[in-house]
């Protein structure tokens, strides 16, 4: 958290509705949030803890050591393997962001015109520092889906996320949704802890090619 240098005057924090001309700036926040989680040293370490990625690293390093008998070369091989994992995360993250941005752009007008959708932005001195969207699931009208919940890195730990989440949950109660649901990954630890504080129950949903996906549900 970098909030130690970011001093916020709560009187200047504005929580307002998303508008069409906010899309590009709000999307920058989404991209920043996704990359801070998935394109990171922590993500590489997480992958190396799984047998699927640890075994190839072990075999590769053993082969290099057997051929060179050099600890330096072996460490270099391990560093190269980690770098390749990092590049893989960048590629996967970019593809995900591209697909989600396209979906958001296409569905934005529908979201903004839907009375059972709440898309809020946290704005501080003209800068978007947080966002949250909650909308009904078309296949399950009594279930609200929480998405695009992001807070700018420098503003984390200052209560912005709590304000946005509380507004989203209050909206869900107002429109009498029975449940609020969302999906996230094992890497998004801080967000998952916040959800749990508000009563969300967590269960492993499924495993993607790389990360375990969790479904969290709140029942009113």
N, C-alpha and C positions, 0 to 999 in steps of 0.2 A: 504494500500500500504506500502511495506517495502523498497522502493527504497532509503530511507534516509541513509541507511548504505551501499548501493551498488553503488559505484562510477564507472561509465562506461566510458572508453575512446572510443569514437566513431570510432577512427582510427582502433581499434582492433575488431570492430563488422563486421562480414562477413555474407552476405546474399548469400546463395548458394543453388544449387539444391539438393533435397533429393536423396539419394542413397539407394540401397537395404540394405546395412549393417548399415544404420542409423535407421532402423525400430524400434528396441527395445528401443533405447534411446529416439527417438521421441515419442514412445508410452508412456514412463514414463511421459513425459510432458503432453500428453493427459489425462492420468489417474489423474495426479495432478490437472489439470485444472477442470476436471469434479467434482472431490471430493471437491475441494475448494468451488464450487458453491452449490452442492446438499447435501453434508454431512457437514452441518454447522448449527450454532445456528440460523442464518438468515432464513435458510430453515424451521426449526422447527417453528419459529415465524410466517413465512408465512402460514404454514399449520394451525396454531391455529387461524389465522384470517379468515379462511374459515368455513362456517357453518358445512360442512361435518365432520370436525375434532374438531371444537369447542364444538358442542352439546354433543358428547360422553364424552369429558373431563368434561363438566359441569355436566352431569348426574352421571358420575363416582364419581366426587368430592362431589356432593350432597349426594350420597348414603353413602360414607365414613363418611361424617360429621353427617348424620342422625344416623348412627350406633355407632359412637364414641363420638360425641359432642366435638371433639378435633380439634382445628385449626392446630396443629402440624401434626396430622395424615392426615388431609385434604391436607395440603401443601405437605406432603410426597406422597400422592396419585397423586397429580398433577405432581410432579417431576417424579414419576414413569411413568405416562402417556407420559410425554415429552420424557423420555428416550426410551420408546417403539417406539415412532415416529422416534426418531433418529436411532434406530436399523433398522426400516423399510426402512429409507432412505439409510442406508448402504447396505442393501440387494438389493434394487432396483438399486442403483448406480453400485454395483458390477456386477449385471446381464447385465445392459446396457453396461458397459465397456467391459465385456467378449464378448458380441455379436458384438459390433462395432470393437473390436480388431480382431476378426475372419474375419469379412468382409474386414477390411483394409489389413490384411495379404494376403488374397486371391486375392484382387484386386490391390495390390501394383505394381506388374510387369506391369499390363495393364496400370495403371496410368503413370508410368515412361516412357513407350514406346509410349504413346499417345501424338502426337504433340499439341493437343488441351487441354492439361492438364498441369498445372503449380503447382509444389509442392516445396515450398521453406522453408529453415530452416534459422533461425538467430542463428549464432554461435559466442560465445564470449570466447576467450581463450580456445577453444576446447570444451566448454560446450554448448549444445543446449538450448537456452533460449527462442525460439519462433518458431512457424511454421504456415504455411497457405497452403491450397490446394484449387485450383479452377479448375474445370473440367466441360466439357459439360454434360448436362443431356441427357441420351440416348433417352428419350421419347420426349425431346424438344431440338433439335440441336442448336437453336438460344439462348438458356438460359444456362448460366454458373452457376454452383452450388458452393458456397463458403463453405468450411468445414475445419475442423481441424485447426481453427484459435485460437491459444493459445499463451500466453506469460507467462513465469515463474514469479511467484508471486514477487520475489525480483527485477525483472527487469521492473515491471509495472510502468508507469508514466515517462519512459525515452525515449519514442518515438519509441520503437521497434515495437509495434503493428501498429502504423501509417505507418512505412516503409513497413511492410509486406502487409498491406492492400492496400497501393498505388501500390505496385508491382503487386498484384493480379488484381487490377482494370485496370492497364495499359495493362496487358496481355489480359484481356477481350476485351479491345478496339482494340488491335492489331489484334486479331483473329475475330473481328467484331461480337461479341455476342451482341444481342439486349438488353438483361437483365442479371442481376446478382441476384441470389436468395439464401436465406438461411433460416434456421429455428432455433429458440432458445426459451428459456423459459423466463417467467416473472422474474425469479431470476437473470438472467444474465444482470443486469441493466447497469453496466458500458459498456459492449460490445454493448448493444443496443443503448446507447447514442453516442458511437463512430460511429456506422453505420449511425445513423441519421445525424451526422455532414457531412458525405460524400454523403448525398442525398438519402439514403435508406428510403422507405416508409414502415410503419409498419401496420400490420393488425392481429387481432386475428385469428389464423388458426383453431385450435380446442382445446378442453380440454382433457387432458389425465386423467388417474384415479386420479392424484394428482395435476399436474401443468398445467397452461394455456400455450399452444404452440403458438408462434408468427411466422409469415412468414414476412420477410423483402425483399423488391425487389427494385433494382436500375435499372432505364431505361436510356439508353444512347441516 
